[in-house]
Amino acid sequence: MRAFMSIGILCAVMMSFSWEALAQNLCGQRMDIIDTLKKRYQEEPVSMGLAGNGGVVEVFASTKGSWTIIVTRPTGVACVVSAGEAWESLKGPSELDQGV
């Protein structure tokens, strides 16, 4: 249940951004963005999912707590939609079911 709530909150936050304004400055080739996240912020992929429009949503995070969310469109263009600090991983659905 917690995972579904997190996804819902994430979707609401992402919908509040002006996609066109973000896309003008924070889009490019997916591998270029991923390389920059790794080199500059030491961020690695921690989760991903398929959006309703066919885009791939990926969350990158570092052990220092920085995080970035990118969306790669079916055309192959990737855009940074949000970034921040204090990333904390929560238990996944299988861990919640087992009470771990």
FIVEX-39300 format. One line per field, with one value per residue (C-alpha): residue number from 1; z, y, x. Coordinates in steps of 0.02 Angstrom, whole numbers, padded with zeros to 5 digits. Each point is the difference from the previous one (the first is absolute). Layout:
resi (NUM, ...)
zz (Z, ...)
yy (Y, ...)
xx (X, ...)
//
This chain:
resi (1, 2, 3, 4, 5, 6, 7, 8, 9, 10, 11, 12, 13, 14, 15, 16, 17, 18, 19, 20, 21, 22, 23, 24, 25, 26, 27, 28, 29, 30, 31, 32, 33, 34, 35, 36, 37, 38, 39, 40, 41, 42, 43, 44, 45, 46, 47, 48, 49, 50, 51, 52, 53, 54, 55, 56, 57, 58, 59, 60, 61, 62, 63, 64, 65, 66, 67, 68, 69, 70, 71, 72, 73, 74, 75, 76, 77, 78, 79, 80, 81, 82, 83, 84, 85, 86, 87, 88, 89, 90, 91, 92, 93, 94, 95, 96, 97, 98, 99, 100)
zz (00000, 00044, -00172, -00086, 00106, -00043, -00185, 00013, 00088, -00127, -00144, 00080, 00025, -00177, -00072, 00092, -00103, -00166, -00112, -00145, 00107, 00073, -00167, -00077, 00113, 00075, -00145, -00102, -00043, 00141, 00013, 00009, 00144, 00090, -00022, 00072, 00149, 00037, -00023, 00079, 00138, 00017, -00031, -00053, -00053, 00148, -00080, -00163, -00075, -00158, -00012, -00081, -00150, -00037, 00082, 00121, 00171, 00091, 00172, 00031, 00174, 00084, 00168, 00050, -00022, -00163, -00124, -00176, -00096, -00189, -00128, -00166, -00135, -00131, -00121, 00104, 00069, 00188, 00113, 00181, 00085, 00179, 00115, 00183, 00160, 00147, -00100, 00109, -00063, 00070, 00012, -00163, -00021, 00032, 00161, 00061, -00028, 00100, 00141, -00023)
yy (00000, 00118, -00027, 00048, 00157, 00047, -00023, 00105, 00140, -00007, 00012, 00149, 00091, -00036, 00062, 00166, 00043, 00090, -00139, 00116, 00118, -00143, -00085, 00154, -00008, -00174, -00121, -00098, -00171, -00123, -00066, 00177, 00043, -00164, 00027, 00176, -00062, -00133, 00110, 00161, -00066, -00185, -00045, -00175, -00068, -00057, -00026, 00014, -00022, 00021, 00155, -00001, 00099, -00132, 00095, -00082, 00084, -00028, 00054, 00022, 00025, 00012, -00064, 00184, 00024, 00096, -00063, 00033, -00058, -00013, -00048, -00075, 00022, -00134, 00110, -00029, 00178, 00002, 00146, 00038, 00034, 00023, -00009, 00024, -00057, -00116, -00154, -00145, -00173, -00077, -00183, -00078, -00086, -00175, 00057, 00082, -00161, -00099, 00127, 00018)
xx (00000, 00141, 00079, -00163, -00013, 00179, -00035, -00157, 00091, 00141, -00124, -00088, 00166, 00056, -00165, 00022, 00155, -00008, 00064, 00037, 00104, 00099, 00024, 00081, 00153, 00008, -00021, 00125, 00062, -00038, 00178, 00071, -00116, 00038, 00188, -00015, -00101, 00131, 00153, -00062, -00114, 00049, -00183, -00049, -00171, -00106, -00171, -00095, -00171, -00102, -00110, -00171, 00065, 00132, 00142, 00121, 00013, 00165, 00058, 00186, 00075, 00169, 00058, 00017, -00188, -00013, -00131, -00062, -00154, 00010, -00130, 00053, -00130, -00034, 00098, 00156, 00013, 00026, -00047, 00040, -00167, 00056, 00152, 00034, 00084, -00031, -00049, -00055, -00044, -00158, -00044, -00057, -00170, 00070, 00085, -00162, -00098, 00127, 00012, 00188)
//
